[in-house]
């Protein structure tokens, strides 16, 4: 089972979520993919994602988290001992999202969310150390203007890492890496550590 966790102000209709859904459908594995709509409360979002993840044995489970979803995926992976792919994951959202308290529009939707001040403390509660880096696959873009890729590389030191030269926070060129992501998700216990640098499209 693959569980995709979208980022802040995103939704199951995000481009990366739909790319994953299409690739798995083409493989006849659409029933092995879940992408829940995460509520704005970090505590509620993490609880929802954890409950969904717990329906699958850890060795048969892989999480894919984008941005804030990567922060949640790390918390769940440390609890359950499953694999996780992190796409430009949030490193310190309790700090970064203080500027976004209040009503916010949602990408790929006409909905709005109300990001409350108490959610900052909820984010702090979910901060967890990485104890088994070999279970993680980090994809970070040097062109990410939202999260410093150097902080991502440091946070997930020892994990498998792919540093894309260029690209952006949204990973507009994600489709180039989807097969590598799915291969890691299928591998039992991850596929070891190591850093790989590639030149992205810069888009």
N, CA, C and O atoms as a DFTB+ gen file, in Angstrom:
812 C
 N C O
     1  1       0.839      -1.191       0.000
     2  2       0.000       0.000       0.000
     3  2       0.881       1.250       0.000
     4  3       1.866       1.329       0.733
     5  1       0.514       2.214      -0.824
     6  2       1.186       3.510      -0.863
     7  2       0.196       4.566      -0.388
     8  3      -0.923       4.649      -0.896
     9  1       0.606       5.363       0.576
    10  2      -0.219       6.454       1.085
    11  2       0.496       7.764       0.780
    12  3       1.619       7.990       1.231
    13  1      -0.166       8.624       0.010
    14  2       0.404       9.924      -0.347
    15  2      -0.183      10.991       0.569
    16  3      -1.400      11.088       0.727
    17  1       0.687      11.784       1.166
    18  2       0.283      12.860       2.063
    19  2       0.645      14.197       1.431
    20  3       1.820      14.520       1.257
    21  1      -0.377      14.962       1.092
    22  2      -0.154      16.231       0.400
    23  2       0.335      17.304       1.366
    24  3       0.351      17.113       2.582
    25  1       0.727      18.418       0.803
    26  2       1.304      19.493       1.589
    27  2       0.292      20.520       2.062
    28  3      -0.914      20.360       1.876
    29  1       0.800      21.571       2.675
    30  2      -0.015      22.667       3.203
    31  2      -0.757      23.358       2.065
    32  3      -0.162      23.684       1.038
    33  1      -2.054      23.579       2.248
    34  2      -2.925      24.224       1.260
    35  2      -3.041      23.410      -0.026
    36  3      -3.460      23.937      -1.057
    37  1      -2.679      22.147       0.027
    38  2      -2.814      21.292      -1.149
    39  2      -3.984      20.338      -0.935
    40  3      -4.754      20.491       0.014
    41  1      -4.113      19.350      -1.825
    42  2      -5.260      18.451      -1.776
    43  2      -4.945      17.185      -2.555
    44  3      -3.898      17.107      -3.198
    45  1      -5.833      16.184      -2.512
    46  2      -5.636      14.979      -3.322
    47  2      -5.661      15.243      -4.826
    48  3      -5.362      14.350      -5.619
    49  1      -6.015      16.463      -5.221
    50  2      -6.016      16.813      -6.642
    51  2      -4.703      17.448      -7.087
    52  3      -4.621      17.986      -8.191
    53  1      -3.691      17.394      -6.254
    54  2      -2.402      17.968      -6.635
    55  2      -1.799      17.191      -7.801
    56  3      -2.129      16.028      -8.031
    57  1      -0.929      17.842      -8.515
    58  2      -0.347      17.223      -9.715
    59  2       0.414      15.943      -9.372
    60  3       0.268      14.936     -10.064
    61  1       1.215      15.972      -8.321
    62  2       1.997      14.781      -7.963
    63  2       1.084      13.630      -7.545
    64  3       1.332      12.475      -7.894
    65  1       0.028      13.950      -6.798
    66  2      -0.908      12.900      -6.376
    67  2      -1.565      12.250      -7.584
    68  3      -1.733      11.031      -7.619
    69  1      -1.937      13.050      -8.571
    70  2      -2.595      12.507      -9.760
    71  2      -1.621      11.721     -10.629
    72  3      -2.006      10.725     -11.242
    73  1      -0.372      12.155     -10.688
    74  2       0.641      11.400     -11.441
    75  2       0.825      10.021     -10.825
    76  3       0.871       9.020     -11.540
    77  1       0.929       9.966      -9.515
    78  2       1.079       8.675      -8.838
    79  2      -0.138       7.794      -9.079
    80  3      -0.002       6.603      -9.359
    81  1      -1.322       8.374      -8.973
    82  2      -2.548       7.600      -9.186
    83  2      -2.579       7.022     -10.592
    84  3      -2.968       5.870     -10.787
    85  1      -2.169       7.821     -11.570
    86  2      -2.189       7.342     -12.961
    87  2      -1.197       6.207     -13.169
    88  3      -1.526       5.202     -13.799
    89  1      -0.002       6.358     -12.652
    90  2       1.011       5.315     -12.835
    91  2       0.589       4.010     -12.164
    92  3       0.800       2.931     -12.719
    93  1       0.004       4.102     -10.992
    94  2      -0.420       2.883     -10.303
    95  2      -1.628       2.256     -10.986
    96  3      -1.764       1.033     -11.011
    97  1      -2.497       3.082     -11.534
    98  2      -3.633       2.541     -12.286
    99  2      -3.148       1.797     -13.523
   100  3      -3.679       0.740     -13.864
   101  1      -2.142       2.345     -14.194
   102  2      -1.586       1.686     -15.376
   103  2      -0.955       0.344     -15.031
   104  3      -0.872      -0.543     -15.881
   105  1      -0.513       0.194     -13.789
   106  2       0.078      -1.068     -13.339
   107  2      -0.980      -2.025     -12.793
   108  3      -0.653      -3.136     -12.374
   109  1      -2.234      -1.605     -12.793
   110  2      -3.284      -2.426     -12.209
   111  2      -3.248      -2.444     -10.702
   112  3      -3.727      -3.389     -10.074
   113  1      -2.677      -1.394     -10.111
   114  2      -2.516      -1.347      -8.654
   115  2      -3.233      -0.147      -8.045
   116  3      -2.814       0.376      -7.013
   117  1      -4.313       0.285      -8.687
   118  2      -5.039       1.448      -8.177
   119  2      -5.571       1.220      -6.772
   120  3      -5.699       2.163      -5.992
   121  1      -5.884      -0.042      -6.444
   122  2      -6.420      -0.343      -5.114
   123  2      -5.342      -0.336      -4.037
   124  3      -5.641      -0.501      -2.854
   125  1      -4.091      -0.144      -4.443
   126  2      -2.981      -0.091      -3.495
   127  2      -2.504       1.340      -3.258
   128  3      -1.370       1.564      -2.834
   129  1      -3.387       2.310      -3.538
   130  2      -3.009       3.718      -3.411
   131  2      -4.095       4.472      -2.662
   132  3      -5.281       4.351      -2.968
   133  1      -3.670       5.250      -1.679
   134  2      -4.581       6.099      -0.916
   135  2      -4.000       7.502      -0.829
   136  3      -2.801       7.683      -0.618
   137  1      -4.870       8.487      -0.995
   138  2      -4.444       9.879      -0.854
   139  2      -5.536      10.630      -0.098
   140  3      -6.440      11.193      -0.714
   141  1      -5.459      10.641       1.219
   142  2      -6.511      11.288       2.010
   143  2      -6.446      12.809       1.925
   144  3      -5.375      13.390       1.742
   145  1      -7.602      13.441       2.060
   146  2      -7.660      14.896       2.192
   147  2      -7.356      15.228       3.649
   148  3      -8.132      14.888       4.542
   149  1      -6.244      15.882       3.884
   150  2      -5.796      16.139       5.253
   151  2      -6.414      17.426       5.795
   152  3      -6.398      18.450       5.112
   153  1      -6.955      17.389       7.004
   154  2      -7.521      18.599       7.609
   155  2      -6.418      19.587       7.979
   156  3      -5.252      19.201       8.070
   157  1      -6.768      20.858       8.193
   158  2      -5.733      21.855       8.505
   159  2      -5.075      21.650       9.862
   160  3      -3.924      22.047      10.045
   161  1      -5.764      21.046      10.808
   162  2      -5.154      20.774      12.114
   163  2      -4.065      19.724      11.966
   164  3      -4.367      18.603      11.556
   165  1      -2.813      20.034      12.280
   166  2      -1.751      19.033      12.169
   167  2      -2.011      17.793      13.012
   168  3      -1.728      16.675      12.582
   169  1      -2.550      17.988      14.213
   170  2      -2.833      16.832      15.068
   171  2      -3.873      15.925      14.413
   172  3      -3.717      14.704      14.396
   173  1      -4.931      16.525      13.877
   174  2      -5.975      15.737      13.222
   175  2      -5.464      15.103      11.939
   176  3      -5.807      13.961      11.632
   177  1      -4.643      15.836      11.183
   178  2      -4.094      15.298       9.935
   179  2      -3.195      14.105      10.214
   180  3      -3.286      13.082       9.535
   181  1      -2.330      14.232      11.206
   182  2      -1.415      13.143      11.545
   183  2      -2.183      11.929      12.052
   184  3      -1.838      10.794      11.725
   185  1      -3.222      12.164      12.848
   186  2      -4.022      11.052      13.373
   187  2      -4.739      10.329      12.233
   188  3      -4.755       9.099      12.187
   189  1      -5.333      11.095      11.314
   190  2      -6.016      10.494      10.168
   191  2      -5.058       9.660       9.333
   192  3      -5.368       8.527       8.966
   193  1      -3.890      10.226       9.034
   194  2      -2.911       9.511       8.213
   195  2      -2.383       8.273       8.931
   196  3      -2.179       7.231       8.307
   197  1      -2.163       8.384      10.234
   198  2      -1.675       7.240      11.003
   199  2      -2.701       6.114      11.012
   200  3      -2.345       4.951      10.823
   201  1      -3.959       6.445      11.229
   202  2      -5.004       5.420      11.247
   203  2      -5.100       4.715       9.902
   204  3      -5.294       3.500       9.851
   205  1      -4.967       5.462       8.819
   206  2      -4.990       4.857       7.492
   207  2      -3.771       3.966       7.288
   208  3      -3.891       2.859       6.763
   209  1      -2.605       4.442       7.698
   210  2      -1.372       3.667       7.530
   211  2      -1.408       2.377       8.339
   212  3      -0.857       1.363       7.910
   213  1      -2.041       2.406       9.487
   214  2      -2.058       1.236      10.366
   215  2      -2.911       0.093       9.833
   216  3      -2.908      -0.994      10.412
   217  1      -3.639       0.311       8.747
   218  2      -4.425      -0.774       8.155
   219  2      -3.558      -1.716       7.333
   220  3      -4.040      -2.752       6.874
   221  1      -2.285      -1.376       7.140
   222  2      -1.360      -2.177       6.337
   223  2      -0.131      -2.527       7.170
   224  3       0.386      -1.660       7.875
   225  1       0.353      -3.768       7.112
   226  2       1.589      -4.108       7.829
   227  2       2.740      -3.213       7.371
   228  3       2.834      -2.903       6.183
   229  1       3.614      -2.792       8.282
   230  2       4.680      -1.847       7.931
   231  2       5.541      -2.272       6.745
   232  3       5.934      -1.423       5.945
   233  1       5.844      -3.567       6.612
   234  2       6.689      -4.006       5.507
   235  2       5.991      -3.898       4.157
   236  3       6.648      -3.909       3.116
   237  1       4.676      -3.795       4.169
   238  2       3.911      -3.673       2.930
   239  2       3.433      -2.243       2.697
   240  3       2.637      -1.984       1.795
   241  1       3.919      -1.329       3.511
   242  2       3.464       0.054       3.484
   243  2       4.589       0.991       3.082
   244  3       5.730       0.820       3.509
   245  1       4.267       1.976       2.263
   246  2       5.201       3.057       1.950
   247  2       4.432       4.372       1.954
   248  3       3.333       4.463       1.408
   249  1       5.011       5.363       2.561
   250  2       4.438       6.702       2.580
   251  2       5.175       7.576       1.582
   252  3       6.384       7.438       1.397
   253  1       4.449       8.466       0.946
   254  2       5.053       9.502       0.113
   255  2       4.501      10.825       0.616
   256  3       3.293      11.056       0.569
   257  1       5.376      11.687       1.094
   258  2       4.929      12.951       1.654
   259  2       5.576      14.131       0.961
   260  3       6.790      14.163       0.761
   261  1       4.754      15.099       0.598
   262  2       5.243      16.303      -0.067
   263  2       5.153      17.490       0.884
   264  3       4.096      17.748       1.460
   265  1       6.251      18.208       1.048
   266  2       6.292      19.413       1.870
   267  2       5.806      19.106       3.287
   268  3       6.439      18.308       3.978
   269  1       4.706      19.709       3.744
   270  2       4.209      19.408       5.084
   271  2       3.820      17.936       5.208
   272  3       3.926      17.352       6.286
   273  1       3.372      17.340       4.104
   274  2       3.080      15.910       4.117
   275  2       4.311      15.073       4.408
   276  3       4.202      13.985       4.973
   277  1       5.487      15.568       4.028
   278  2       6.729      14.874       4.352
   279  2       7.041      14.925       5.838
   280  3       7.615      13.988       6.394
   281  1       6.661      16.022       6.477
   282  2       6.822      16.159       7.933
   283  2       5.949      15.136       8.644
   284  3       6.386      14.471       9.583
   285  1       4.694      15.020       8.178
   286  2       3.788      14.016       8.748
   287  2       4.290      12.605       8.464
   288  3       4.244      11.738       9.336
   289  1       4.767      12.377       7.245
   290  2       5.242      11.043       6.867
   291  2       6.404      10.602       7.754
   292  3       6.505       9.428       8.112
   293  1       7.273      11.534       8.103
   294  2       8.402      11.201       8.982
   295  2       7.902      10.777      10.355
   296  3       8.391       9.798      10.921
   297  1       6.944      11.497      10.886
   298  2       6.378      11.161      12.200
   299  2       5.764       9.762      12.178
   300  3       5.961       8.980      13.108
   301  1       5.021       9.446      11.118
   302  2       4.375       8.133      11.019
   303  2       5.405       7.036      10.793
   304  3       5.318       5.971      11.405
   305  1       6.383       7.285       9.919
   306  2       7.405       6.272       9.635
   307  2       8.190       5.916      10.891
   308  3       8.554       4.757      11.092
   309  1       8.449       6.903      11.729
   310  2       9.168       6.629      12.971
   311  2       8.303       5.836      13.949
   312  3       8.825       5.055      14.744
   313  1       7.000       6.031      13.896
   314  2       6.102       5.278      14.771
   315  2       5.928       3.837      14.306
   316  3       5.910       2.914      15.120
   317  1       5.801       3.648      12.990
   318  2       5.437       2.333      12.460
   319  2       6.621       1.539      11.921
   320  3       6.543       0.315      11.812
   321  1       7.714       2.215      11.584
   322  2       8.857       1.510      11.008
   323  2       8.681       1.176       9.543
   324  3       9.218       0.176       9.066
   325  1       7.935       2.000       8.821
   326  2       7.720       1.769       7.388
   327  2       8.636       2.671       6.568
   328  3       9.338       3.522       7.114
   329  1       8.620       2.476       5.256
   330  2       9.400       3.316       4.345
   331  2       8.687       4.640       4.087
   332  3       7.471       4.744       4.244
   333  1       9.453       5.643       3.692
   334  2       8.861       6.932       3.353
   335  2       9.705       7.630       2.299
   336  3      10.930       7.697       2.401
   337  1       9.027       8.143       1.290
   338  2       9.645       9.002       0.284
   339  2       9.253      10.434       0.627
   340  3       8.077      10.725       0.841
   341  1      10.226      11.316       0.678
   342  2       9.999      12.695       1.097
   343  2      10.319      13.630      -0.056
   344  3      11.446      13.651      -0.550
   345  1       9.339      14.398      -0.482
   346  2       9.477      15.300      -1.622
   347  2       9.540      16.734      -1.108
   348  3       8.523      17.297      -0.703
   349  1      10.723      17.319      -1.123
   350  2      10.918      18.663      -0.564
   351  2      10.184      18.799       0.776
   352  3       9.310      19.654       0.916
   353  1      10.534      17.966       1.755
   354  2       9.765      17.941       3.002
   355  2       9.974      19.175       3.868
   356  3      11.056      19.761       3.892
   357  1       8.928      19.553       4.573
   358  2       9.032      20.635       5.556
   359  2       9.991      20.212       6.663
   360  3       9.959      19.069       7.117
   361  1      10.830      21.124       7.087
   362  2      11.812      20.846       8.137
   363  2      11.394      21.485       9.463
   364  3      11.465      20.836      10.507
   365  1      10.969      22.726       9.433
   366  2      10.548      23.427      10.654
   367  2       9.241      24.178      10.387
   368  3       9.218      25.409      10.401
   369  1       8.159      23.441      10.144
   370  2       6.904      24.119       9.798
   371  2       6.327      24.953      10.933
   372  3       5.584      25.901      10.680
   373  1       6.657      24.618      12.181
   374  2       6.162      25.423      13.299
   375  2       6.673      26.861      13.196
   376  3       5.999      27.799      13.623
   377  1       7.840      27.019      12.641
   378  2       8.390      28.360      12.401
   379  2       7.862      28.937      11.093
   380  3       7.400      30.077      11.047
   381  1       7.935      28.140      10.035
   382  2       7.642      28.657       8.703
   383  2       6.175      29.027       8.510
   384  3       5.870      29.950       7.755
   385  1       5.264      28.325       9.176
   386  2       3.836      28.548       8.928
   387  2       3.217      29.593       9.850
   388  3       2.017      29.855       9.764
   389  1       4.013      30.188      10.726
   390  2       3.464      31.250      11.574
   391  2       2.955      32.415      10.732
   392  3       2.019      33.112      11.125
   393  1       3.567      32.617       9.589
   394  2       3.154      33.716       8.709
   395  2       1.870      33.396       7.952
   396  3       1.345      34.250       7.238
   397  1       1.359      32.178       8.101
   398  2       0.182      31.761       7.334
   399  2      -1.029      31.510       8.226
   400  3      -1.988      30.866       7.799
   401  1      -0.995      32.007       9.450
   402  2      -2.150      31.865      10.336
   403  2      -3.314      32.682       9.780
   404  3      -3.140      33.819       9.339
   405  1      -4.495      32.083       9.810
   406  2      -5.682      32.747       9.281
   407  2      -6.284      31.961       8.132
   408  3      -5.931      30.803       7.905
   409  1      -7.186      32.588       7.416
   410  2      -7.864      31.918       6.306
   411  2      -6.939      31.869       5.098
   412  3      -6.298      32.856       4.737
   413  1      -6.889      30.682       4.482
   414  2      -5.994      30.459       3.349
   415  2      -6.752      29.736       2.246
   416  3      -7.571      28.856       2.513
   417  1      -6.473      30.111       1.016
   418  2      -7.051      29.387      -0.116
   419  2      -6.357      28.041      -0.250
   420  3      -5.245      27.851       0.242
   421  1      -7.023      27.113      -0.920
   422  2      -6.489      25.771      -1.138
   423  2      -6.206      25.598      -2.620
   424  3      -7.065      25.874      -3.458
   425  1      -5.004      25.142      -2.945
   426  2      -4.652      24.895      -4.335
   427  2      -5.525      23.773      -4.903
   428  3      -5.937      22.868      -4.176
   429  1      -5.797      23.841      -6.195
   430  2      -6.550      22.800      -6.901
   431  2      -7.970      22.652      -6.352
   432  3      -8.578      21.593      -6.502
   433  1      -8.508      23.701      -5.716
   434  2      -9.830      23.607      -5.103
   435  2     -10.375      25.012      -4.887
   436  3      -9.621      25.983      -4.848
   437  1     -11.687      25.107      -4.750
   438  2     -12.312      26.381      -4.404
   439  2     -12.466      26.538      -2.894
   440  3     -13.003      27.542      -2.426
   441  1     -12.001      25.562      -2.137
   442  2     -12.154      25.581      -0.685
   443  2     -11.173      26.549      -0.027
   444  3     -10.209      27.009      -0.639
   445  1     -11.451      26.836       1.227
   446  2     -10.546      27.595       2.079
   447  2     -10.321      26.817       3.369
   448  3     -11.146      25.992       3.761
   449  1      -9.204      27.088       4.018
   450  2      -8.955      26.530       5.343
   451  2      -8.705      27.676       6.310
   452  3      -8.318      28.775       5.911
   453  1      -8.931      27.401       7.580
   454  2      -8.608      28.366       8.630
   455  2      -7.470      27.784       9.451
   456  3      -7.677      26.883      10.264
   457  1      -6.272      28.300       9.234
   458  2      -5.097      27.803       9.948
   459  2      -4.984      28.567      11.259
   460  3      -4.617      29.742      11.274
   461  1      -5.299      27.896      12.353
   462  2      -5.438      28.536      13.661
   463  2      -4.086      28.672      14.384
   464  3      -3.172      27.887      14.135
   465  1      -3.962      29.650      15.264
   466  2      -2.697      29.833      16.000
   467  2      -2.274      28.598      16.789
   468  3      -1.081      28.318      16.906
   469  1      -3.248      27.852      17.335
   470  2      -2.886      26.676      18.141
   471  2      -2.274      25.555      17.308
   472  3      -1.682      24.626      17.856
   473  1      -2.414      25.637      15.993
   474  2      -1.833      24.600      15.136
   475  2      -0.304      24.634      15.161
   476  3       0.347      23.634      14.858
   477  1       0.262      25.780      15.522
   478  2       1.723      25.870      15.601
   479  2       2.250      24.930      16.679
   480  3       3.239      24.228      16.469
   481  1       1.586      24.917      17.835
   482  2       1.998      23.992      18.897
   483  2       1.772      22.540      18.483
   484  3       2.550      21.661      18.853
   485  1       0.717      22.287      17.724
   486  2       0.474      20.927      17.242
   487  2       1.611      20.470      16.327
   488  3       2.009      19.305      16.360
   489  1       2.125      21.376      15.522
   490  2       3.259      21.031      14.661
   491  2       4.489      20.699      15.499
   492  3       5.219      19.757      15.190
   493  1       4.715      21.457      16.541
   494  2       5.871      21.184      17.407
   495  2       5.760      19.795      18.034
   496  3       6.765      19.104      18.202
   497  1       4.545      19.390      18.377
   498  2       4.339      18.074      18.987
   499  2       4.737      16.937      18.045
   500  3       5.097      15.851      18.500
   501  1       4.673      17.182      16.743
   502  2       4.937      16.130      15.759
   503  2       6.403      16.057      15.345
   504  3       6.792      15.177      14.578
   505  1       7.208      16.974      15.849
   506  2       8.629      16.944      15.501
   507  2       9.279      15.697      16.102
   508  3       9.154      15.447      17.301
   509  1       9.961      14.928      15.282
   510  2      10.536      13.672      15.759
   511  2      11.889      13.435      15.108
   512  3      12.062      13.757      13.933
   513  1      12.854      12.880      15.836
   514  2      14.164      12.601      15.231
   515  2      14.092      11.429      14.265
   516  3      13.246      10.545      14.404
   517  1      14.975      11.432      13.299
   518  2      15.088      10.328      12.346
   519  2      16.040       9.294      12.939
   520  3      17.216       9.588      13.154
   521  1      15.547       8.096      13.202
   522  2      16.364       7.062      13.843
   523  2      16.872       6.004      12.874
   524  3      17.888       5.361      13.136
   525  1      16.176       5.820      11.760
   526  2      16.566       4.797      10.785
   527  2      16.574       5.427       9.393
   528  3      15.641       5.215       8.618
   529  1      17.612       6.196       9.065
   530  2      17.614       6.930       7.798
   531  2      17.511       6.040       6.571
   532  3      17.063       6.490       5.516
   533  1      17.925       4.766       6.695
   534  2      17.862       3.879       5.531
   535  2      16.433       3.599       5.084
   536  3      16.218       3.074       3.992
   537  1      15.458       3.941       5.912
   538  2      14.060       3.734       5.535
   539  2      13.509       4.883       4.702
   540  3      12.360       4.839       4.263
   541  1      14.333       5.920       4.482
   542  2      13.844       7.121       3.814
   543  2      14.518       7.329       2.457
   544  3      15.673       6.959       2.248
   545  1      13.756       7.932       1.548
   546  2      14.273       8.376       0.258
   547  2      13.885       9.844       0.121
   548  3      12.707      10.176      -0.010
   549  1      14.881      10.710       0.151
   550  2      14.669      12.150       0.050
   551  2      14.883      12.612      -1.382
   552  3      15.904      12.309      -1.999
   553  1      13.916      13.343      -1.900
   554  2      14.093      14.050      -3.166
   555  2      13.993      15.540      -2.860
   556  3      12.942      16.032      -2.449
   557  1      15.087      16.240      -3.063
   558  2      15.160      17.664      -2.742
   559  2      15.595      18.434      -3.976
   560  3      16.434      17.967      -4.746
   561  1      15.021      19.613      -4.163
   562  2      15.352      20.450      -5.313
   563  2      16.163      21.658      -4.856
   564  3      15.769      22.366      -3.929
   565  1      17.295      21.887      -5.512
   566  2      18.101      23.054      -5.152
   567  2      17.373      24.348      -5.493
   568  3      17.682      25.404      -4.941
   569  1      16.401      24.265      -6.408
   570  2      15.636      25.444      -6.797
   571  2      14.417      25.708      -5.934
   572  3      13.618      26.590      -6.247
   573  1      14.261      24.961      -4.858
   574  2      13.128      25.162      -3.949
   575  2      13.270      26.520      -3.268
   576  3      14.224      26.747      -2.524
   577  1      12.324      27.421      -3.522
   578  2      12.372      28.754      -2.933
   579  2      11.624      28.829      -1.609
   580  3      11.576      29.890      -0.987
   581  1      11.037      27.711      -1.169
   582  2      10.264      27.682       0.076
   583  2      11.068      27.068       1.215
   584  3      11.078      27.595       2.327
   585  1      11.744      25.949       0.938
   586  2      12.511      25.222       1.949
   587  2      13.946      25.064       1.449
   588  3      14.170      24.627       0.320
   589  1      14.893      25.414       2.271
   590  2      16.314      25.329       1.910
   591  2      16.704      23.864       1.743
   592  3      16.596      23.076       2.683
   593  1      17.158      23.501       0.547
   594  2      17.490      22.095       0.291
   595  2      18.637      21.610       1.180
   596  3      18.738      20.416       1.458
   597  1      19.493      22.517       1.622
   598  2      20.606      22.108       2.494
   599  2      20.092      21.623       3.851
   600  3      20.665      20.712       4.448
   601  1      19.016      22.232       4.328
   602  2      18.413      21.771       5.580
   603  2      17.778      20.397       5.404
   604  3      17.799      19.577       6.322
   605  1      17.215      20.148       4.233
   606  2      16.638      18.828       3.968
   607  2      17.726      17.764       3.954
   608  3      17.575      16.705       4.563
   609  1      18.815      18.048       3.262
   610  2      19.911      17.082       3.175
   611  2      20.495      16.791       4.553
   612  3      20.854      15.652       4.851
   613  1      20.589      17.818       5.390
   614  2      21.127      17.634       6.736
   615  2      20.173      16.841       7.621
   616  3      20.596      15.950       8.358
   617  1      18.906      17.162       7.545
   618  2      17.896      16.491       8.372
   619  2      17.841      14.991       8.078
   620  3      17.650      14.180       8.985
   621  1      18.011      14.626       6.792
   622  2      17.909      13.220       6.392
   623  2      19.268      12.658       5.976
   624  3      19.365      11.852       5.051
   625  1      20.307      13.097       6.670
   626  2      21.652      12.566       6.420
   627  2      21.641      11.056       6.634
   628  3      21.083      10.561       7.614
   629  1      22.259      10.336       5.715
   630  2      22.299       8.883       5.808
   631  2      21.186       8.201       5.056
   632  3      21.238       6.993       4.829
   633  1      20.168       8.965       4.661
   634  2      19.083       8.410       3.855
   635  2      19.496       8.379       2.389
   636  3      20.456       9.037       1.989
   637  1      18.778       7.626       1.613
   638  2      18.955       7.735       0.167
   639  2      18.507       9.134      -0.232
   640  3      17.439       9.586       0.181
   641  1      19.309       9.814      -1.025
   642  2      19.018      11.200      -1.380
   643  2      19.187      11.423      -2.877
   644  3      20.141      10.945      -3.491
   645  1      18.255      12.146      -3.438
   646  2      18.400      12.611      -4.816
   647  2      18.238      14.125      -4.797
   648  3      17.166      14.653      -4.504
   649  1      19.327      14.804      -5.116
   650  2      19.316      16.262      -5.180
   651  2      19.146      16.682      -6.632
   652  3      19.986      16.379      -7.480
   653  1      18.064      17.375      -6.905
   654  2      17.780      17.848      -8.255
   655  2      18.337      19.256      -8.400
   656  3      18.033      20.139      -7.598
   657  1      19.134      19.452      -9.403
   658  2      19.714      20.762      -9.681
   659  2      18.659      21.600     -10.386
   660  3      18.347      21.369     -11.554
   661  1      18.113      22.572      -9.667
   662  2      17.050      23.383     -10.244
   663  2      15.696      22.930      -9.735
   664  3      15.524      22.668      -8.545
   665  1      14.736      22.838     -10.643
   666  2      13.353      22.498     -10.327
   667  2      12.774      23.534      -9.357
   668  3      13.220      24.681      -9.356
   669  1      11.803      23.160      -8.542
   670  2      11.126      24.108      -7.661
   671  2      10.466      23.362      -6.508
   672  3      10.568      22.139      -6.412
   673  1       9.790      24.101      -5.639
   674  2       9.180      23.457      -4.469
   675  2       8.114      22.443      -4.881
   676  3       7.960      21.402      -4.242
   677  1       7.392      22.748      -5.934
   678  2       6.318      21.856      -6.377
   679  2       6.847      20.618      -7.089
   680  3       6.089      19.681      -7.339
   681  1       8.137      20.599      -7.421
   682  2       8.721      19.521      -8.237
   683  2       7.912      19.342      -9.516
   684  3       7.310      18.293      -9.748
   685  1       7.911      20.379     -10.334
   686  2       7.162      20.340     -11.586
   687  2       7.609      19.213     -12.499
   688  3       6.847      18.768     -13.357
   689  1       8.851      18.743     -12.319
   690  2       9.382      17.649     -13.138
   691  2       9.284      16.306     -12.412
   692  3      10.058      15.392     -12.697
   693  1       8.344      16.181     -11.483
   694  2       8.217      14.967     -10.677
   695  2       8.059      13.710     -11.526
   696  3       8.532      12.639     -11.145
   697  1       7.406      13.835     -12.657
   698  2       7.159      12.636     -13.469
   699  2       8.465      11.974     -13.903
   700  3       8.483      10.771     -14.162
   701  1       9.540      12.723     -13.987
   702  2      10.837      12.138     -14.347
   703  2      11.338      11.157     -13.284
   704  3      12.161      10.289     -13.576
   705  1      10.845      11.297     -12.064
   706  2      11.371      10.511     -10.946
   707  2      10.360       9.528     -10.369
   708  3      10.660       8.819      -9.408
   709  1       9.162       9.480     -10.952
   710  2       8.104       8.668     -10.352
   711  2       8.448       7.184     -10.354
   712  3       8.094       6.476      -9.411
   713  1       9.129       6.693     -11.391
   714  2       9.475       5.266     -11.416
   715  2      10.482       4.935     -10.315
   716  3      10.409       3.872      -9.698
   717  1      11.412       5.841     -10.076
   718  2      12.383       5.633      -9.000
   719  2      11.686       5.650      -7.637
   720  3      12.026       4.872      -6.746
   721  1      10.719       6.535      -7.491
   722  2       9.946       6.602      -6.253
   723  2       9.191       5.303      -6.020
   724  3       9.215       4.755      -4.918
   725  1       8.520       4.810      -7.059
   726  2       7.732       3.586      -6.909
   727  2       8.622       2.370      -6.672
   728  3       8.237       1.447      -5.955
   729  1       9.803       2.369      -7.268
   730  2      10.735       1.258      -7.034
   731  2      11.160       1.224      -5.569
   732  3      11.262       0.149      -4.978
   733  1      11.408       2.387      -4.984
   734  2      11.766       2.434      -3.567
   735  2      10.600       1.965      -2.705
   736  3      10.794       1.260      -1.715
   737  1       9.391       2.359      -3.087
   738  2       8.213       1.949      -2.326
   739  2       8.029       0.437      -2.351
   740  3       7.521      -0.143      -1.391
   741  1       8.432      -0.198      -3.429
   742  2       8.271      -1.652      -3.550
   743  2       9.375      -2.413      -2.842
   744  3       9.204      -3.588      -2.520
   745  1      10.511      -1.762      -2.592
   746  2      11.641      -2.459      -1.979
   747  2      11.360      -2.693      -0.509
   748  3      10.805      -1.825       0.164
   749  1      11.735      -3.848      -0.007
   750  2      11.468      -4.180       1.390
   751  2      12.494      -3.508       2.282
   752  3      13.693      -3.774       2.199
   753  1      11.989      -2.624       3.143
   754  2      12.880      -1.956       4.100
   755  2      13.739      -0.883       3.481
   756  3      14.725      -0.461       4.085
   757  1      13.384      -0.420       2.268
   758  2      14.191       0.599       1.624
   759  2      15.337      -0.019       0.862
   760  3      15.496      -1.240       0.849
   761  1      16.133       0.813       0.230
   762  2      17.204       0.291      -0.620
   763  2      18.554       0.880      -0.281
   764  3      19.415       1.028      -1.149
   765  1      18.736       1.215       0.985
   766  2      20.057       1.679       1.396
   767  2      20.229       3.171       1.230
   768  3      19.379       3.850       0.653
   769  1      21.335       3.672       1.740
   770  2      21.582       5.101       1.716
   771  2      22.469       5.454       0.539
   772  3      22.932       4.592      -0.207
   773  1      22.686       6.731       0.403
   774  2      23.545       7.208      -0.670
   775  2      22.953       8.439      -1.303
   776  3      21.733       8.580      -1.391
   777  1      23.821       9.338      -1.748
   778  2      23.368      10.583      -2.340
   779  2      23.601      10.541      -3.841
   780  3      24.660      10.125      -4.312
   781  1      22.596      10.977      -4.577
   782  2      22.703      11.071      -6.021
   783  2      22.314      12.476      -6.428
   784  3      21.255      12.962      -6.031
   785  1      23.138      13.129      -7.202
   786  2      22.815      14.455      -7.698
   787  2      22.489      14.361      -9.177
   788  3      23.203      13.712      -9.942
   789  1      21.408      15.012      -9.573
   790  2      21.024      15.012     -10.978
   791  2      20.660      16.430     -11.375
   792  3      20.323      17.262     -10.533
   793  1      20.733      16.687     -12.654
   794  2      20.379      18.007     -13.152
   795  2      18.929      18.000     -13.578
   796  3      18.535      17.263     -14.482
   797  1      18.134      18.836     -12.913
   798  2      16.727      18.919     -13.256
   799  2      16.491      19.897     -14.387
   800  3      17.421      20.441     -14.983
   801  1      15.217      20.100     -14.658
   802  2      14.856      20.962     -15.777
   803  2      14.930      22.435     -15.405
   804  3      14.965      23.301     -16.279
   805  1      14.953      22.721     -14.095
   806  2      14.966      24.108     -13.664
   807  2      13.613      24.767     -13.757
   808  3      13.513      25.985     -13.607
   809  1      12.552      23.989     -14.005
   810  2      11.207      24.535     -14.132
   811  2      10.454      24.421     -12.815
   812  3       9.296      24.831     -12.728
